[in-house]
Amino acid sequence: MTLLQIPRPEAAPNIPATLELTVVIPTFNERENVAPLILRLGKALEGVSWQAIFVDDNSADGTAEVVKVIGARDPRIACLHRIGRRGLAGAVIEGIMASAAPVVAVIDADLQHDETILPRMLKLIQSDAADLVVGSRYLAPEGAKIGLSPLRLAGSRLATWIARRVLRADVTDPVSGFFMIRRSLFERVGPKLSPQGFKILFDIIASQPKPLRIVETPYVFAERQAGASKLDGRVVIEYLGLILSKFSRGLIPPRALLFGLVGSSGVIVHLLVLALCRRLGFAFVGAQEMAAVVAMTSNFLINNQVTYRDRRLRGLSLLTGYFRFCALCGLGLIANVAIADLVHHWTPIWWLAGAAGALFGAVWNYVSTSLAVW
């Protein structure tokens, strides 16, 4: 479908004085799906006062430009073009916070969600039957089998099972990317939400001070028509970080937990390299130095790809960031030893002193590198 098939300027309706619904659509390289989705929304929401906010993460394929061209013809369409920020959760947060409508829906741009159930979802909220309406892939018999491969379906069901145990809520699809909520209830928890990851619905439900009235509506998850899925291993890791953060009741940010998990992997890398160097005949001190450098490099690269994927360093910035990371972690090691020695003077419990030093070093590494590297 081309832009020429979008209604001409004289045919595009104005936004009525009373706005009922904002549809937030996070996008990254979804150029081919923009025009078909807008046409579908117009047909499904006929008679509803609505607008759509596309939140684009600076797509390389020109998605934002397509939205802006259509928006120039149709005042219901707006583009929030993000530079230097990336991630579905963050896009959803910014899109909803930019809305003035009392009700906000979130839908993917890949045409896999069924936009025809939006009026039914809106009616449930406007009639005060629900605070949050979730489009569920698991209420319909074939709901998720069409649009997901067997591997992705298994992964989705596992993520759903974990989320339901954490939330203790009777929701069949708590990690759905298709839902509708009262804007006031979202804004109540907006500052608590993590801008990382893809599972924003789980975060919204888990962050509410009081249980929401949740109603689920079945739909069939369709096959993607164009573009590529954004789901990868990093998304899974980010989701686990969010789960652990909610277990701590938000005390520890998801990014800090990811940083800690990466640090733990560095310990394994260190020991493996140390063993290899010793087997190759290196003296212990030389082997230890080599292992430390490799582990630090591993930590930096994984953090850059996973923990800070929305601020990922590239080119020369990657090299300079690496040297800053090593320097700051070196200072963290010195502080680790100093704190451990200080605590050991206060108490003979060696493991307590060691743990205090390690904790201080870990906090230093996370805070300092977060500010100075990423």
Kinemage of the C-alpha trace (Angstrom):
@kinemage 1
@onewidth
@group {chain A} dominant
@subgroup {mainchain}
@vectorlist {calphas} color= white
{ca met a 1} P 0.000 0.000 0.000
{ca thr a 2} L 1.339 3.472 -0.898
{ca leu a 3} L 0.858 6.911 0.541
{ca leu a 4} L -1.410 7.746 -2.413
{ca gln a 5} L -4.030 5.451 -0.890
{ca ile a 6} L -4.253 7.537 2.266
{ca pro a 7} L -7.275 9.927 2.283
{ca arg a 8} L -6.550 13.225 0.536
{ca pro a 9} L -6.376 16.415 2.666
{ca glu a 10} L -9.985 17.416 2.021
{ca ala a 11} L -11.177 13.935 3.058
{ca ala a 12} L -9.188 13.717 6.294
{ca pro a 13} L -11.395 14.493 9.312
{ca asn a 14} L -10.439 16.997 11.976
{ca ile a 15} L -10.018 15.852 15.561
{ca pro a 16} L -13.292 16.682 17.390
{ca ala a 17} L -13.213 18.960 20.415
{ca thr a 18} L -13.629 16.043 22.822
{ca leu a 19} L -10.952 13.415 22.293
{ca glu a 20} L -11.968 9.940 23.442
{ca leu a 21} L -8.991 7.735 22.623
{ca thr a 22} L -5.295 7.939 21.824
{ca val a 23} L -3.692 4.948 20.128
{ca val a 24} L 0.040 4.756 20.878
{ca ile a 25} L 2.084 2.858 18.300
{ca pro a 26} L 5.803 2.256 18.999
{ca thr a 27} L 7.765 1.765 15.774
{ca phe a 28} L 11.212 0.764 14.618
{ca asn a 29} L 11.675 0.023 10.910
{ca glu a 30} L 7.955 -0.436 10.177
{ca arg a 31} L 7.665 1.810 7.102
{ca glu a 32} L 5.612 -0.628 5.035
{ca asn a 33} L 3.059 -1.174 7.803
{ca val a 34} L 2.262 2.467 8.652
{ca ala a 35} L -0.255 3.288 5.907
{ca pro a 36} L -2.185 -0.020 6.122
{ca leu a 37} L -2.442 0.319 9.910
{ca ile a 38} L -3.814 3.860 9.720
{ca leu a 39} L -6.459 2.774 7.229
{ca arg a 40} L -7.423 -0.134 9.473
{ca leu a 41} L -7.658 2.142 12.517
{ca gly a 42} L -9.860 4.581 10.619
{ca lys a 43} L -12.249 1.809 9.647
{ca ala a 44} L -12.304 0.127 13.086
{ca leu a 45} L -12.755 3.388 15.025
{ca glu a 46} L -15.421 4.972 12.836
{ca gly a 47} L -17.630 7.094 15.069
{ca val a 48} L -14.937 7.386 17.765
{ca ser a 49} L -12.970 10.576 18.399
{ca trp a 50} L -9.411 9.242 18.202
{ca gln a 51} L -5.836 10.116 17.413
{ca ala a 52} L -2.728 7.992 16.830
{ca ile a 53} L 0.721 8.831 18.152
{ca phe a 54} L 3.499 6.921 16.413
{ca val a 55} L 6.606 6.848 18.611
{ca asp a 56} L 9.522 6.106 16.314
{ca asp a 57} L 13.026 5.204 17.490
{ca asn a 58} L 14.748 6.968 14.588
{ca ser a 59} L 14.117 4.105 12.153
{ca ala a 60} L 16.668 3.753 9.371
{ca asp a 61} L 13.955 2.854 6.834
{ca gly a 62} L 12.195 6.227 7.055
{ca thr a 63} L 9.217 5.176 9.179
{ca ala a 64} L 9.022 8.584 10.866
{ca glu a 65} L 9.035 10.395 7.514
{ca val a 66} L 6.086 8.300 6.292
{ca val a 67} L 4.109 9.080 9.450
{ca lys a 68} L 4.832 12.809 9.095
{ca val a 69} L 3.709 12.866 5.464
{ca ile a 70} L 0.429 11.212 6.433
{ca gly a 71} L 0.121 13.464 9.496
{ca ala a 72} L 0.317 16.529 7.237
{ca arg a 73} L -2.848 15.243 5.516
{ca asp a 74} L -4.627 13.780 8.537
{ca pro a 75} L -4.595 15.766 11.840
{ca arg a 76} L -5.386 12.590 13.783
{ca ile a 77} L -1.881 11.287 13.075
{ca ala a 78} L 1.190 12.499 14.997
{ca cys a 79} L 4.815 11.384 15.136
{ca leu a 80} L 7.009 11.465 18.224
{ca his a 81} L 10.458 11.034 16.677
{ca arg a 82} L 12.967 9.907 19.317
{ca ile a 83} L 16.685 10.532 18.878
{ca gly a 84} L 19.250 8.732 21.014
{ca arg a 85} L 16.618 6.661 22.823
{ca arg a 86} L 15.419 3.193 21.954
{ca gly a 87} L 13.140 0.532 23.391
{ca leu a 88} L 9.468 -0.380 23.241
{ca ala a 89} L 8.719 0.285 26.910
{ca gly a 90} L 10.237 3.748 26.798
{ca ala a 91} L 8.386 4.526 23.568
{ca val a 92} L 5.057 3.492 25.115
{ca ile a 93} L 5.709 5.596 28.215
{ca glu a 94} L 6.534 8.706 26.188
{ca gly a 95} L 3.603 8.182 23.845
{ca ile a 96} L 1.047 7.829 26.627
{ca met a 97} L 2.469 10.771 28.562
{ca ala a 98} L 2.064 12.880 25.385
{ca ser a 99} L -1.636 12.026 25.151
{ca ala a 100} L -4.501 14.208 26.368
{ca ala a 101} L -7.251 11.626 25.843
{ca pro a 102} L -8.825 10.011 28.930
{ca val a 103} L -8.208 6.526 27.499
{ca val a 104} L -5.076 5.243 25.786
{ca ala a 105} L -4.526 2.080 23.756
{ca val a 106} L -1.194 0.486 22.833
{ca ile a 107} L -0.902 -1.535 19.647
{ca asp a 108} L 2.022 -2.806 17.597
{ca ala a 109} L 2.657 -1.491 14.096
{ca asp a 110} L 3.253 -4.937 12.594
{ca leu a 111} L -0.473 -5.631 11.916
{ca gln a 112} L -0.435 -8.718 14.146
{ca his a 113} L -2.866 -7.217 16.652
{ca asp a 114} L -6.570 -7.142 15.803
{ca glu a 115} L -7.590 -3.472 15.697
{ca thr a 116} L -11.263 -4.412 15.200
{ca ile a 117} L -11.648 -5.158 18.934
{ca leu a 118} L -10.590 -1.608 19.928
{ca pro a 119} L -14.207 -0.298 20.069
{ca arg a 120} L -15.166 -3.211 22.338
{ca met a 121} L -12.197 -2.458 24.594
{ca leu a 122} L -13.085 1.239 24.719
{ca lys a 123} L -16.703 0.498 25.605
{ca leu a 124} L -15.607 -1.624 28.579
{ca ile a 125} L -13.621 1.290 29.999
{ca gln a 126} L -16.151 4.014 29.172
{ca ser a 127} L -18.949 1.973 30.796
{ca asp a 128} L -16.754 1.689 33.923
{ca ala a 129} L -16.602 -2.101 33.607
{ca ala a 130} L -12.791 -2.076 33.616
{ca asp a 131} L -9.721 0.065 34.285
{ca leu a 132} L -7.505 -1.958 31.983
{ca val a 133} L -8.513 -4.102 29.013
{ca val a 134} L -5.982 -6.601 27.675
{ca gly a 135} L -6.051 -8.139 24.235
{ca ser a 136} L -5.271 -11.764 25.062
{ca arg a 137} L -3.701 -14.241 22.639
{ca tyr a 138} L -4.578 -17.150 24.923
{ca leu a 139} L -8.350 -16.889 25.340
{ca ala a 140} L -9.112 -17.856 21.734
{ca pro a 141} L -8.309 -21.499 20.764
{ca glu a 142} L -6.008 -20.447 17.907
{ca gly a 143} L -5.098 -17.078 19.407
{ca ala a 144} L -1.298 -17.317 19.309
{ca lys a 145} L -0.657 -20.305 17.059
{ca ile a 146} L -0.897 -18.410 13.770
{ca gly a 147} L 1.403 -15.472 14.445
{ca leu a 148} L 4.078 -17.219 16.536
{ca ser a 149} L 6.536 -19.917 15.590
{ca pro a 150} L 6.581 -22.975 17.894
{ca leu a 151} L 9.761 -21.678 19.587
{ca arg a 152} L 8.387 -18.170 20.121
{ca leu a 153} L 5.071 -19.614 21.309
{ca ala a 154} L 6.871 -21.728 23.917
{ca gly a 155} L 8.909 -18.710 25.018
{ca ser a 156} L 5.795 -16.547 25.228
{ca arg a 157} L 3.986 -19.114 27.344
{ca leu a 158} L 6.986 -19.356 29.698
{ca ala a 159} L 7.149 -15.564 30.040
{ca thr a 160} L 3.410 -15.524 30.731
{ca trp a 161} L 3.700 -18.264 33.361
{ca ile a 162} L 6.474 -16.384 35.180
{ca ala a 163} L 4.579 -13.087 35.032
{ca arg a 164} L 1.398 -14.605 36.459
{ca arg a 165} L 3.321 -16.050 39.402
{ca val a 166} L 4.893 -12.679 40.153
{ca leu a 167} L 1.727 -10.616 39.693
{ca arg a 168} L -0.616 -13.017 41.459
{ca ala a 169} L -3.261 -11.698 39.058
{ca asp a 170} L -5.769 -13.694 37.069
{ca val a 171} L -4.566 -12.521 33.647
{ca thr a 172} L -3.973 -15.011 30.837
{ca asp a 173} L -1.683 -12.689 28.838
{ca pro a 174} L 0.118 -10.303 31.253
{ca val a 175} L 2.925 -9.705 28.739
{ca ser a 176} L 0.612 -8.706 25.883
{ca gly a 177} L 1.631 -5.725 23.787
{ca phe a 178} L -2.009 -4.913 22.998
{ca phe a 179} L -4.016 -3.213 25.737
{ca met a 180} L -6.086 -0.162 26.721
{ca ile a 181} L -6.002 1.759 29.997
{ca arg a 182} L -7.301 4.912 31.646
{ca arg a 183} L -4.597 7.530 31.191
{ca ser a 184} L -4.940 8.728 34.799
{ca leu a 185} L -4.079 5.244 36.095
{ca phe a 186} L -1.045 5.036 33.840
{ca glu a 187} L 0.195 8.457 34.912
{ca arg a 188} L -0.130 7.363 38.537
{ca val a 189} L 2.660 4.814 38.056
{ca gly a 190} L 4.488 6.369 35.104
{ca pro a 191} L 7.539 7.488 37.137
{ca lys a 192} L 7.948 3.947 38.515
{ca leu a 193} L 8.013 2.207 35.142
{ca ser a 194} L 11.189 0.937 33.516
{ca pro a 195} L 11.873 2.392 30.037
{ca gln a 196} L 13.797 -0.789 29.192
{ca gly a 197} L 12.483 -3.969 27.638
{ca phe a 198} L 9.284 -4.975 25.875
{ca lys a 199} L 6.977 -6.112 28.698
{ca ile a 200} L 5.446 -2.765 29.613
{ca leu a 201} L 2.015 -4.240 30.475
{ca phe a 202} L 3.545 -6.473 33.153
{ca asp a 203} L 5.294 -3.421 34.629
{ca ile a 204} L 2.087 -1.360 34.641
{ca ile a 205} L 0.136 -4.041 36.497
{ca ala a 206} L 2.945 -4.801 38.955
{ca ser a 207} L 3.518 -1.119 39.784
{ca gln a 208} L -0.081 -0.231 40.680
{ca pro a 209} L -0.576 0.565 44.406
{ca lys a 210} L -4.074 -0.937 44.239
{ca pro a 211} L -5.284 -3.835 42.054
{ca leu a 212} L -6.808 -2.794 38.758
{ca arg a 213} L -10.099 -4.054 37.407
{ca ile a 214} L -8.778 -6.024 34.448
{ca val a 215} L -10.877 -7.482 31.644
{ca glu a 216} L -9.377 -9.556 28.840
{ca thr a 217} L -10.670 -9.696 25.284
{ca pro a 218} L -9.689 -12.588 22.984
{ca tyr a 219} L -8.189 -12.019 19.555
{ca val a 220} L -6.176 -13.998 17.035
{ca phe a 221} L -2.517 -12.976 16.791
{ca ala a 222} L -1.936 -12.657 13.025
{ca glu a 223} L 1.199 -13.245 10.971
{ca arg a 224} L 3.542 -10.333 10.395
{ca gln a 225} L 3.036 -8.845 6.911
{ca ala a 226} L 6.229 -6.771 6.549
{ca gly a 227} L 9.362 -5.903 8.508
{ca ala a 228} L 11.110 -8.109 11.041
{ca ser a 229} L 10.472 -9.095 14.652
{ca lys a 230} L 12.447 -7.164 17.267
{ca leu a 231} L 12.467 -10.069 19.738
{ca asp a 232} L 15.926 -11.457 20.537
{ca gly a 233} L 17.953 -12.833 23.433
{ca arg a 234} L 18.540 -9.376 24.860
{ca val a 235} L 14.795 -8.877 25.276
{ca val a 236} L 14.631 -12.082 27.343
{ca ile a 237} L 17.466 -10.883 29.592
{ca glu a 238} L 15.798 -7.487 30.059
{ca tyr a 239} L 12.555 -9.233 31.001
{ca leu a 240} L 14.319 -11.297 33.661
{ca gly a 241} L 15.860 -8.093 35.021
{ca leu a 242} L 12.398 -6.523 35.258
{ca ile a 243} L 11.039 -9.605 37.053
{ca leu a 244} L 13.852 -9.468 39.630
{ca ser a 245} L 13.328 -5.735 40.091
{ca lys a 246} L 9.656 -6.280 40.918
{ca phe a 247} L 10.652 -8.971 43.423
{ca ser a 248} L 12.712 -6.259 45.163
{ca arg a 249} L 9.607 -4.020 45.049
{ca gly a 250} L 11.432 -1.596 42.784
{ca leu a 251} L 14.264 -1.046 45.256
{ca ile a 252} L 16.825 -2.183 42.693
{ca pro a 253} L 16.418 -0.789 39.136
{ca pro a 254} L 16.248 -3.381 36.322
{ca arg a 255} L 19.351 -1.876 34.730
{ca ala a 256} L 21.328 -2.330 37.951
{ca leu a 257} L 20.255 -5.971 38.112
{ca leu a 258} L 21.332 -6.530 34.511
{ca phe a 259} L 24.662 -4.886 35.290
{ca gly a 260} L 25.056 -7.264 38.227
{ca leu a 261} L 24.192 -10.307 36.124
{ca val a 262} L 26.754 -9.268 33.537
{ca gly a 263} L 29.313 -8.835 36.317
{ca ser a 264} L 28.576 -12.368 37.501
{ca ser a 265} L 29.199 -13.672 34.003
{ca gly a 266} L 32.530 -11.842 34.130
{ca val a 267} L 33.575 -13.965 37.104
{ca ile a 268} L 33.004 -17.115 35.044
{ca val a 269} L 34.929 -15.652 32.095
{ca his a 270} L 37.776 -14.699 34.426
{ca leu a 271} L 38.088 -18.203 35.860
{ca leu a 272} L 37.927 -19.852 32.425
{ca val a 273} L 40.645 -17.598 30.992
{ca leu a 274} L 42.752 -18.059 34.134
{ca ala a 275} L 42.516 -21.853 33.808
{ca leu a 276} L 43.386 -21.692 30.105
{ca cys a 277} L 46.408 -19.458 30.678
{ca arg a 278} L 47.693 -21.707 33.456
{ca arg a 279} L 47.309 -24.718 31.181
{ca leu a 280} L 49.332 -22.877 28.526
{ca gly a 281} L 52.163 -22.345 31.014
{ca phe a 282} L 51.617 -18.724 32.050
{ca ala a 283} L 52.851 -17.683 35.487
{ca phe a 284} L 49.992 -17.060 37.908
{ca val a 285} L 50.374 -13.271 38.027
{ca gly a 286} L 50.454 -13.001 34.236
{ca ala a 287} L 47.520 -15.371 33.906
{ca gln a 288} L 45.549 -13.368 36.472
{ca glu a 289} L 46.221 -10.110 34.633
{ca met a 290} L 45.177 -11.623 31.305
{ca ala a 291} L 41.994 -13.059 32.820
{ca ala a 292} L 41.104 -9.715 34.429
{ca val a 293} L 41.491 -7.849 31.127
{ca val a 294} L 39.426 -10.386 29.179
{ca ala a 295} L 36.677 -10.437 31.832
{ca met a 296} L 36.543 -6.636 31.957
{ca thr a 297} L 36.339 -6.490 28.165
{ca ser a 298} L 33.585 -9.088 28.169
{ca asn a 299} L 31.627 -7.126 30.786
{ca phe a 300} L 31.953 -3.923 28.809
{ca leu a 301} L 30.809 -5.429 25.507
{ca ile a 302} L 27.853 -7.308 27.025
{ca asn a 303} L 26.728 -4.256 28.994
{ca asn a 304} L 26.942 -2.177 25.840
{ca gln a 305} L 24.757 -4.671 23.946
{ca val a 306} L 22.298 -5.585 26.702
{ca thr a 307} L 22.259 -3.353 29.773
{ca tyr a 308} L 22.624 -0.121 27.824
{ca arg a 309} L 21.216 -1.189 24.469
{ca asp a 310} L 19.191 2.052 24.298
{ca arg a 311} L 22.436 4.043 24.715
{ca arg a 312} L 24.667 1.684 22.770
{ca leu a 313} L 28.122 3.039 21.947
{ca arg a 314} L 29.471 2.707 18.425
{ca gly a 315} L 32.599 3.621 16.478
{ca leu a 316} L 35.081 5.866 18.273
{ca ser a 317} L 32.693 6.263 21.212
{ca leu a 318} L 32.898 2.502 21.757
{ca leu a 319} L 36.701 2.669 22.041
{ca thr a 320} L 36.813 5.711 24.339
{ca gly a 321} L 33.974 4.272 26.405
{ca tyr a 322} L 35.941 1.059 26.849
{ca phe a 323} L 38.953 2.909 28.286
{ca arg a 324} L 36.728 4.925 30.644
{ca phe a 325} L 35.008 1.706 31.737
{ca cys a 326} L 38.333 0.019 32.520
{ca ala a 327} L 39.621 3.055 34.422
{ca leu a 328} L 36.488 3.386 36.533
{ca cys a 329} L 36.303 -0.344 37.283
{ca gly a 330} L 39.984 -0.180 38.286
{ca leu a 331} L 39.087 2.520 40.815
{ca gly a 332} L 36.207 0.315 41.942
{ca leu a 333} L 38.654 -2.510 42.616
{ca ile a 334} L 40.855 -0.203 44.721
{ca ala a 335} L 37.793 0.979 46.666
{ca asn a 336} L 36.683 -2.640 47.101
{ca val a 337} L 39.964 -3.574 48.791
{ca ala a 338} L 40.049 -0.392 50.892
{ca ile a 339} L 36.507 -0.824 52.228
{ca ala a 340} L 37.070 -4.526 52.936
{ca asp a 341} L 40.247 -3.712 54.857
{ca leu a 342} L 38.479 -0.969 56.839
{ca val a 343} L 35.579 -3.255 57.805
{ca his a 344} L 38.008 -6.029 58.717
{ca his a 345} L 39.608 -3.718 61.268
{ca trp a 346} L 36.198 -3.298 62.883
{ca thr a 347} L 35.233 -6.947 62.906
{ca pro a 348} L 37.147 -10.237 62.582
{ca ile a 349} L 34.402 -11.696 60.364
{ca trp a 350} L 36.334 -11.984 57.113
{ca trp a 351} L 33.407 -12.831 54.866
{ca leu a 352} L 31.449 -9.793 56.083
{ca ala a 353} L 34.399 -7.543 55.308
{ca gly a 354} L 34.810 -9.122 51.888
{ca ala a 355} L 31.114 -8.773 51.100
{ca ala a 356} L 31.111 -5.105 52.170
{ca gly a 357} L 34.032 -4.375 49.861
{ca ala a 358} L 32.470 -6.262 46.956
{ca leu a 359} L 29.115 -4.498 47.421
{ca phe a 360} L 30.715 -1.055 47.522
{ca gly a 361} L 32.801 -1.887 44.455
{ca ala a 362} L 29.753 -3.130 42.545
{ca val a 363} L 27.727 -0.007 43.378
{ca trp a 364} L 30.649 2.211 42.409
{ca asn a 365} L 31.101 0.419 39.094
{ca tyr a 366} L 27.412 0.658 38.229
{ca val a 367} L 26.910 4.312 39.189
{ca ser a 368} L 30.191 5.630 37.817
{ca thr a 369} L 30.054 3.814 34.476
{ca ser a 370} L 26.378 4.652 34.034
{ca leu a 371} L 27.179 8.346 34.375
{ca ala a 372} L 30.576 8.521 32.676
{ca val a 373} L 30.462 5.768 30.022
{ca trp a 374} L 26.829 5.432 28.906
